[in-house]
Amino acid sequence: MERMIGQISILVEDYDEALRFYINKLGFVLVEDTVLNSEKRWVVIKPGNTNGQGCNLLLAKATNAHQKNFIGNQTGGRVFLFLYTDNFKRDYELLLKNSIEIVRPPKEESYGKVLVFSDLYGNLWDLIEPNR
């Protein structure tokens, strides 16, 4: 097997709140939600229609004050995650319909179409449709 990154953890305030946002507003799908103990769950999501490609997100509930300080700012204010799409218009309209904050409007770059949006906690994401 080749090496690959299988999952990236993202700090969240609340599992269910995060699931509602990522599934209902961004169209992600639930991969796994396993209760580990009274306070911890193993919650994995991924973008819909990925055909098994790409990286999953592990929703990691912040459990102490230090971790809570980094919710929404895991990269010091830089773009954290890059969501690739084969239909920029469709996904841009989904963001607008679901009142997702667009931080930088769509623009055409040498590599394709891109915009920056913010998730429910303030993490910045690029939505990118690469040039073919």
C-alpha positions in Angstrom: 0.0 0.0 0.0 1.2 3.5 -0.8 1.4 6.0 2.0 -1.4 8.5 2.2 -3.1 10.8 4.8 -6.3 9.0 5.7 -7.8 11.5 8.1 -7.2 15.0 9.5 -8.7 15.9 12.9 -10.6 19.2 13.3 -11.4 20.6 16.7 -15.1 21.1 17.3 -17.1 22.5 20.2 -19.8 19.9 19.9 -20.1 16.7 17.9 -23.8 17.0 16.9 -23.5 20.7 16.1 -20.6 20.0 13.8 -22.3 17.1 12.2 -25.4 19.2 11.4 -23.2 21.9 9.8 -21.0 19.6 7.7 -23.8 17.2 6.7 -26.7 19.5 6.3 -25.0 22.6 5.0 -21.9 21.3 3.1 -23.2 18.0 1.9 -20.7 15.8 3.7 -21.6 12.2 4.6 -21.1 10.4 7.9 -18.5 7.6 7.7 -18.5 6.5 11.4 -19.9 7.7 14.7 -18.8 5.4 17.5 -19.3 6.2 21.2 -16.0 5.6 23.0 -17.1 6.7 26.5 -19.5 9.2 28.1 -17.7 12.2 26.7 -15.8 10.9 23.6 -16.9 9.7 20.2 -15.0 8.6 17.1 -16.8 10.8 14.5 -15.6 10.6 10.9 -17.1 12.5 7.9 -16.1 13.0 4.3 -17.3 15.1 1.4 -20.1 13.5 -0.5 -19.5 11.8 -3.9 -15.7 11.2 -3.3 -15.6 7.6 -4.7 -13.3 6.6 -1.9 -10.7 9.2 -2.8 -9.4 11.9 -0.6 -9.1 12.5 3.1 -11.7 12.0 5.8 -12.2 14.5 8.7 -12.2 13.3 12.3 -14.3 15.6 14.4 -12.4 16.0 17.7 -14.3 17.5 20.5 -12.1 19.9 22.5 -12.0 18.7 26.0 -10.0 21.4 27.9 -9.4 25.2 27.9 -6.1 24.8 25.9 -7.8 22.8 23.1 -10.8 25.1 23.1 -8.6 28.1 22.4 -7.8 26.6 19.0 -11.3 25.8 17.8 -11.7 27.7 14.5 -8.1 28.7 14.4 -6.0 25.6 13.9 -3.8 27.3 11.3 -3.3 30.8 12.8 -5.8 32.4 10.5 -4.6 30.8 7.2 -6.7 28.6 5.0 -6.9 25.2 6.7 -8.6 22.8 4.3 -9.0 22.7 0.5 -12.2 21.3 -0.9 -11.9 20.3 -4.5 -15.0 20.2 -6.7 -15.9 19.2 -10.3 -18.8 21.8 -10.3 -17.9 25.1 -8.8 -21.2 26.8 -9.7 -23.2 24.0 -7.9 -21.1 24.1 -4.8 -21.0 28.0 -4.7 -24.8 28.1 -4.9 -25.0 25.5 -2.1 -22.8 27.7 0.1 -25.0 30.8 -0.6 -28.2 28.8 -0.1 -27.0 27.6 3.3 -25.8 31.1 4.4 -22.1 30.0 4.6 -19.9 33.0 5.0 -17.9 33.7 1.9 -14.6 35.3 3.0 -13.1 35.9 -0.4 -15.5 35.9 -3.4 -15.0 33.6 -6.4 -12.2 34.3 -8.7 -10.4 32.7 -11.6 -6.8 31.8 -11.0 -4.2 30.2 -13.2 -5.0 26.8 -11.6 -8.8 27.2 -11.7 -11.8 28.7 -9.9 -11.5 29.4 -6.2 -13.2 31.1 -3.3 -12.6 31.1 0.5 -15.4 30.3 2.9 -15.6 29.9 6.7 -17.0 27.0 8.5 -19.2 27.2 11.6 -16.2 27.7 13.9 -14.3 30.2 11.7 -11.8 27.8 10.0 -11.1 28.9 6.5 -11.5 26.6 3.5 -10.7 27.0 -0.2 -13.3 25.7 -2.6 -11.4 24.9 -5.8 -12.4 23.7 -9.2 -9.1 22.9 -10.9 -8.6 23.6 -14.5 -8.9 20.4 -16.5 
